[in-house]
């Protein structure tokens, strides 16, 4: 309901679930097509991250995910 009214932006997990359910590509979900309110659901940075991720090998994608997880854990420990 919140997504359909553009109150909240979808997380990457949500986008992946939609991709799986509707058998479409992430590109289809995050393309430059604007929603009915006239803006993209993802920021330019999020779209760039997805595009760059796509250019990596599967091994490198997994490695980047582990780096991100490590970075998040380090931030939690700083607090």
The 8 nearest C-alpha neighbors of each residue, nearest first, counted from 0:
[[1, 3, 2, 4, 5, 6, 7, 8],
 [0, 2, 6, 4, 3, 7, 5, 8],
 [3, 1, 5, 4, 0, 7, 6, 8],
 [2, 4, 0, 5, 1, 6, 7, 34],
 [3, 5, 1, 2, 6, 0, 7, 36],
 [6, 4, 2, 7, 3, 1, 8, 36],
 [7, 5, 1, 4, 2, 8, 3, 0],
 [8, 6, 5, 2, 1, 9, 4, 40],
 [7, 9, 40, 10, 2, 5, 6, 41],
 [10, 8, 13, 14, 7, 11, 2, 40],
 [9, 11, 13, 12, 14, 8, 15, 41],
 [10, 12, 14, 13, 15, 9, 16, 45],
 [13, 11, 15, 10, 14, 16, 9, 17],
 [14, 12, 16, 10, 11, 15, 9, 17],
 [15, 13, 11, 17, 16, 12, 18, 10],
 [14, 16, 18, 12, 13, 17, 11, 19],
 [15, 17, 13, 19, 18, 14, 20, 12],
 [16, 18, 20, 14, 15, 19, 21, 13],
 [19, 17, 15, 23, 16, 22, 21, 20],
 [18, 20, 22, 16, 17, 21, 15, 23],
 [21, 19, 17, 18, 22, 16, 23, 15],
 [20, 22, 18, 23, 19, 17, 16, 24],
 [23, 21, 19, 18, 20, 24, 17, 16],
 [24, 22, 18, 21, 27, 25, 19, 28],
 [25, 23, 26, 27, 18, 28, 22, 19],
 [24, 26, 28, 27, 29, 18, 23, 14],
 [27, 25, 24, 29, 28, 30, 23, 50],
 [28, 26, 24, 25, 30, 29, 23, 32],
 [27, 29, 25, 26, 30, 24, 14, 18],
 [30, 28, 26, 27, 25, 31, 46, 41],
 [31, 29, 32, 26, 27, 28, 33, 25],
 [30, 32, 33, 29, 39, 27, 28, 38],
 [33, 31, 30, 34, 39, 29, 38, 28],
 [32, 34, 39, 38, 37, 31, 35, 36],
 [35, 33, 36, 37, 38, 39, 32, 40],
 [34, 36, 37, 33, 38, 5, 4, 39],
 [37, 35, 34, 38, 33, 5, 39, 4],
 [38, 36, 33, 35, 34, 39, 32, 40],
 [39, 37, 33, 34, 36, 40, 35, 32],
 [38, 40, 33, 41, 34, 31, 42, 32],
 [39, 41, 8, 38, 42, 34, 9, 29],
 [42, 40, 39, 45, 46, 43, 29, 8],
 [41, 43, 45, 44, 46, 40, 39, 47],
 [42, 44, 46, 45, 47, 41, 48, 39],
 [43, 45, 47, 42, 46, 48, 41, 49],
 [46, 44, 48, 42, 47, 43, 41, 49],
 [45, 47, 43, 49, 48, 44, 50, 42],
 [48, 46, 44, 50, 45, 49, 51, 43],
 [49, 47, 45, 51, 46, 50, 52, 44],
 [48, 50, 52, 46, 47, 51, 53, 45],
 [51, 49, 47, 53, 52, 48, 46, 54],
 [52, 50, 48, 54, 53, 49, 47, 55],
 [53, 51, 49, 54, 50, 55, 48, 60],
 [52, 54, 50, 51, 55, 49, 56, 60],
 [53, 55, 51, 52, 50, 56, 49, 60],
 [56, 54, 52, 53, 59, 60, 57, 51],
 [55, 57, 59, 58, 60, 54, 53, 52],
 [56, 58, 60, 59, 61, 55, 62, 53],
 [59, 57, 61, 56, 60, 62, 55, 63],
 [58, 60, 62, 56, 61, 57, 55, 63],
 [61, 59, 57, 63, 62, 58, 55, 56],
 [60, 62, 64, 58, 59, 63, 65, 57],
 [61, 63, 59, 65, 60, 64, 58, 66],
 [64, 62, 66, 60, 65, 61, 59, 67],
 [65, 63, 67, 61, 66, 62, 68, 60],
 [64, 66, 68, 62, 63, 67, 69, 61],
 [67, 65, 63, 69, 64, 68, 70, 62],
 [68, 66, 70, 64, 65, 69, 63, 71],
 [67, 69, 65, 71, 70, 66, 64, 72],
 [70, 68, 66, 72, 67, 71, 65, 73],
 [69, 71, 67, 73, 68, 72, 66, 74],
 [72, 70, 74, 68, 69, 73, 67, 75],
 [71, 73, 75, 69, 74, 70, 68, 76],
 [72, 74, 76, 70, 75, 71, 69, 77],
 [75, 73, 71, 77, 72, 76, 70, 78],
 [74, 76, 72, 73, 77, 78, 71, 70],
 [75, 77, 73, 74, 78, 72, 71, 70],
 [78, 76, 74, 75, 73, 72, 71, 70],
 [77, 76, 75, 74, 73, 72, 71, 70]]
